[in-house]
């Protein structure tokens, strides 16, 4: 099962046209979905970014509304991610978290990182209209060709060690992605059996199109 979460960032960044089984609306993201003719399976948030009229419309369409106080330890995105886990998904896609406030974007990325470590059997991704990103843990990972032809690799939290890339334009053997480097930016997949392996660290993968 694939669960998508729509947050309330700039609507121009929201990836609506994705094939998913369940939608969760986060705060204003719930209103975005309804405006697109998508009825969320659940909505969460403190709803401080919608008007009273918009909240009435949301409540009239969605049967499962989880409203929280604005002063809380978790972000609205955190609450939505925890709600997504209840659907027992194989994938969780997060959209509507890019292109607006940078602190919100970074908070969402850190939440995704934490969830990926806690639930390694679930693939978590951030998506917008031109990019997707996700985290990889140590091991071997196949690199699939997608609509995003460019892929970049970054160390997240610590160096990524003994990195070997095969089947891509710029191959490496047992190299290190350090915290400060940008050298692993803008690679391309050439072969169907492309892969990355590494022995330690957490690798942030960004897939992009022009």
N, C-alpha and C positions, 0 to 999 in steps of 0.2 A: 504494500500500500504506500502511496505517495501522498504526503500531506504538505500543502503550501500555506504559508503564513504571509498575509499582506499587512504590512505596517503602514504608517501614515506619512511617509516621506513624500517628496515631490512626485506627483502622479505621472509625470513624463518618464520617470525611472522605473515604474512598476511593470513587471513582466506578467501581463494578464494571460497571454496566449501560451500557456503551458498546460500539458496534459497531466492532471492530478486527480486523485480520488476524493480528497477532502480539502476544504478551504477554511482557514481560521482568520478572522478579521481582527486587527489590533487597532483599537481606538479609531482614528479617522480612516484607517485602512478598511474597516468594515463598511464605511459609507462609500469608499471607492468601489468596492466589490458590488454593492447593490446598484450603484450607478452604471456599472458594466453589465448588469443583468445576471450577476453571479450571487447566489444565495449562500452565505457562509454556513458551514455546519456548526460553528461556534464563534463567538466573539468575546474578547477580553480587553480590559484596559480601564483607565480611570475616566476616559471620555472627556478630558478637558480640552480637546482640540476639535470638538464638534459642537454645533449650536444645539439648543434645546429642541428645535424643530427637527434637526437632522437625527438626534438621538431618538426621538419619537418614531421617526421613519425606520430607523434601524431596528428598534424594539418590535415594531409591527411586523417585520419581515422575518426576523430570526427568533427562534423559540428558545435558544440557549444563550443567554446574555450573562456574562460574569463581570460585574462592575466592582472596581476596587477604589479605595481611597487614593488620592493623588500622592499622599505622603506614605511611602512604603519602601521597604528595602529592595524589592525586585523592580526591575524595569517592566514596562508593559510587554516588551519582547520576551523577557525571561518567562513571564507568566504564560505567554502564548507557546513558547517552546515546551514548557512543562505540560501544557494542555495537549500539544501534538503527540507527546510520548504516550498518552492514554489511548491513542488510536492504534498502537503497536505498528508503527510504520517501518518500511524498509528505507525510505528517504524522507527527509524534511527539507523543503525549499523555502527560503526566506527572501521576500522581495519587499520593496518599499522602504529600505533602510539606507539607501545611498542617494547622493546628490543634494542632501540638505545639510543639517547640522553635523559637523564633523565629530562632535563628541557622541552623538547618537550613533553614528556610523561605527565609530571605534568600539563603543559599548556593545553593539550588536555583534561585531566580529569577535570580541572577547567572550561573549555568551556562547557563540557558536563553537569556539575553541573548547570551552569548558564542557559543552554538551558532547562534542565529538570524542573527548577523552572518557567521559562517563558512559557513553553508549557507543562503543566502537563498532557494533554490528549495524548501526544506522548511519547512512551517509547524509551529512548535513551540508547544505550549500546556500550561499548568498547569490541571488540572481537579480540582474536588471535587464534592460532592453538590449545591451551590448556586451555584457560580461557575466561570468559566473566564477565563483571562487569556493574552494573547499580546502580542508586540511587532510594531510596524509600522515600516518604514523609509520615507524620504521618497518621495512619489509620491501617486497617487490609489488609494484602496482602497474597494471597495464594502462597505457595512455591511448584512449579511444579518439578517433577522428570525430569531430562534431561540427556544428555550424560556427564554432569559435576557432578559427585557424591558428591563432597565436596563443602560446602558453608561456607563463613565467613562473619561476620558483623562488620563494623567499623563506629564510629561516624565521621562525616565530618563537620567541622566548629563549631559544638557545641555538647554537650552530647545528646545522644538519651535516652529518659526517658520512664519509665514504659514499658519495653520490655517484652513481653510474647511470648515464642516460644512453639509450640505444633506440635506433629507428627514428631519430629526430635530426633536424638540420645541424644542430650543434651538439655533438656527443661529448660525454665526459667519462672518465674512469677514476673512481675512488677520489673524487675531489670533495671540497668542503664548501657549503653555502654558509658564509658567515653572516652575522647580524647586520654588518655594515655594507655588504656588497650588493650591487645591482647587476652583476655580470650575468646572472641567469635569467635575464629579462628577454622577452620576445623571441622565443624559440618556435619551431614549427614541426609538426608530425609529418614524417615522410612515408613511413611504412605501417602496415596494419598491425604488426607485432611490436610496436614501440612500447617502451617501458622505462620506469625509473626504479632504482633500488637505492636504499640508504640504511645505515646501521643504527643511527641514533638521531634524536632531535625531532621536531615537528615541522613539517614542510607545508607552507601555504602556497597553493596552486591557484593562479589566476588565468582563466581562459577568456580571450577577448576577440572581438571582431571590430573592423573599422566602422 
